Amino acid sequence: MAIAVVQLGSKRIRGEGPRLGTVRRPPRGVPKRDFAKRDYYDVWLPQLAPSAGLVKRALSATGDRQWQAFVKAYRKEMSDKERSRLLDLLAALSKTSAFSVGCYCDDEARCHRSVLRDLLRERGAKLR
């Protein structure tokens, strides 16, 4: 049992379990009934997505300095009590359940899911 960090829309990993979409918006042009069927997500969890302003910053980050500024700001958002508790819950569930979290971005290294992976690891989550 563990958390897989995935690109939403990619083929599911064997034994992955339910997918949690940690994105601000549902996939464009995809009917809600097809989200899971098309390997986007089973449950939408926008509470773990960066704010709209931070998404813009991440998408426009061209250098390491800008990316690190995004990472710092996203970590600050995730330190909010409710979001922090949600991260704690996912970390605890990872020890007894298989599931995944993800985003649409092609490059995990320049996606909030890389930071989300670190935040979960710091809480003792079991990761794939």
C-alpha positions in Angstrom: 0.0 0.0 0.0 1.3 3.4 -0.9 0.7 6.7 -2.7 1.6 6.9 -6.4 2.2 10.4 -7.8 1.0 10.4 -11.4 0.2 12.5 -14.4 -3.6 12.7 -14.7 -4.7 11.2 -18.0 -1.8 8.7 -18.1 -2.4 5.0 -18.1 -3.1 3.7 -14.6 -0.4 1.7 -12.8 -1.3 -1.8 -11.7 -2.6 -1.7 -8.1 -2.7 2.1 -8.1 -6.1 2.4 -6.5 -8.3 5.5 -6.7 -6.9 8.6 -8.3 -7.2 11.9 -6.5 -7.0 14.9 -8.9 -5.1 17.7 -7.1 -5.9 20.3 -9.7 -7.8 23.5 -9.8 -10.0 22.7 -12.8 -11.5 19.5 -14.3 -10.2 18.4 -17.6 -11.5 20.5 -20.5 -13.9 19.0 -23.0 -14.3 15.8 -21.0 -17.7 14.9 -19.6 -17.7 14.4 -15.9 -18.9 10.8 -16.3 -15.7 10.0 -18.3 -13.1 11.5 -15.8 -12.3 8.1 -14.3 -12.8 6.1 -17.5 -10.2 8.3 -19.3 -7.7 7.9 -16.4 -8.0 11.5 -15.1 -9.3 11.0 -11.6 -11.9 9.3 -9.5 -12.1 12.0 -6.9 -11.4 15.7 -7.3 -9.4 17.2 -4.5 -8.8 20.8 -5.5 -7.8 21.7 -1.9 -4.3 20.4 -2.7 -3.9 22.4 -5.9 -2.0 25.7 -5.9 -4.2 28.9 -5.9 -5.0 30.4 -9.3 -2.3 33.0 -8.8 0.3 30.4 -8.0 -0.6 28.3 -11.0 0.1 31.3 -13.2 3.5 31.8 -11.5 4.4 28.1 -12.0 3.4 28.2 -15.6 5.5 31.3 -16.3 8.5 30.2 -14.2 11.4 30.1 -16.6 14.4 29.8 -14.3 15.3 28.1 -11.1 14.8 31.2 -9.0 11.2 31.7 -10.2 10.5 28.0 -9.7 11.9 28.1 -6.1 9.8 31.1 -5.4 6.7 29.1 -6.5 7.8 26.1 -4.4 8.1 28.4 -1.3 4.7 30.0 -1.9 3.0 26.6 -2.5 4.5 25.2 0.7 3.1 28.2 2.5 -0.4 27.6 1.1 -0.2 23.9 2.1 0.7 24.9 5.7 -2.8 26.2 6.2 -4.5 24.2 9.0 -7.1 22.5 6.8 -4.7 21.6 4.0 -2.0 20.5 6.5 -4.6 18.1 8.1 -5.5 16.8 4.7 -1.9 16.0 4.0 -1.6 14.3 7.4 -4.6 12.2 6.6 -3.3 11.1 3.2 0.1 10.2 4.8 -1.7 8.1 7.4 -3.9 6.4 4.8 -0.8 5.6 2.7 0.2 3.0 5.2 -3.0 0.9 4.8 -4.3 1.9 1.3 -3.2 2.3 -2.2 -4.2 5.5 -4.1 -2.7 8.1 -6.2 -2.5 11.9 -6.4 -1.8 13.8 -9.6 -1.9 16.8 -11.9 -2.0 17.2 -15.7 1.6 18.6 -16.2 3.9 16.7 -18.4 7.1 17.4 -16.4 6.8 16.4 -12.7 9.9 18.4 -11.9 8.1 21.6 -12.8 4.8 20.7 -11.4 3.2 21.1 -7.9 3.0 17.4 -7.6 6.7 17.2 -7.1 6.3 19.5 -4.1 3.2 17.5 -3.0 5.4 14.3 -3.1 7.9 16.0 -0.8 5.2 17.3 1.6 3.7 13.8 1.9 7.2 12.2 2.4 7.9 14.7 5.1 4.8 13.5 6.9 5.9 9.9 6.8 3.8 8.9 3.8 4.6 5.6 2.1 5.2 6.5 -1.6 5.6 4.4 -4.7 
